[in-house]
Amino acid sequence: MANTIISPNRYVQGRGELKNLPEHAKKLGKKLFVIISASGLKRVRDLLEKSFENTGMELVFEEFQGECCETEIKRLGSRFQENKCDLVVGVGGGKIHDSAKAAAYYQGAPVVIIPTIASTDAPCSALSVIYSETGVFERYLFLNSNPDLVLVDTDIIAAAPSRLLVSGMGDALATWYEMESCAGSGHEMSNTAVALCRICRELILENGMLARLAAENHIVIPALERVIEAN
């Protein structure tokens, strides 16, 4: 059995990185279809528009309707085509990420994921969880690849409620025990995957408390940076 490692083509993390989106995304597309919530748009629209001035690139903002379902994915695809965009960008939480990845998949377009919280592994995965319009799980959509770019602005993550960071720590810690369970049942595990699971577990156990305190006070410190990456 072959051992396989898959990951985003590029992962960028740091304070204030959102303003550098044009530089990071310029090789992927010129007209960005930005899927974002109404509240998220209020927070970042001015920063994004200023960042894209005089770049020769364009932004098209599309408000997310709240559920990663077939209807919403098709609607987003139609809006992407109508605006003649060439790059999908998902800004927000897990359902926006999954909707952006699914829309990009069906449009044959690259996708950039910009998380505003560090609570799940949705930003980096090659998977979208599809629900009904009323929020009932329906199926998994397995994608051909992981996102082309994951851009994490740690100032934005630090501004989110600390409970979401703690949720992400729990989700990331579970990965270690999932890996142990798979290995114990006879599945071949890549040495790299095992090492990554171990490192993430160690980073969270060593830095989790300080990271939570930093998130509660909405400040960025090295411990928070390490936990965000591990999450």
Secondary structure, 3 states (H helix, E strand, C coil): CCCCCCCCCCEEEECCHHHHHHHHHCCCCCEEEEEECHHHHHHHHHHHHHHCCCCCCEEEEEECCCCCEHHHHHHHHHHHHHCCCCEEEEEECHHHHHHHHHHHHHHCCCEEEEECCCCCCCCCCCEEEEECCCCCEEEEEECCCCCCEEEEEHHHHHHCCHHHHHHHHHHHHHHHHHHHHHHHCCCCCCHHHHHHHHHHHHHHHHHHHHHHHHHHCCCCCHHHHHHHHHC
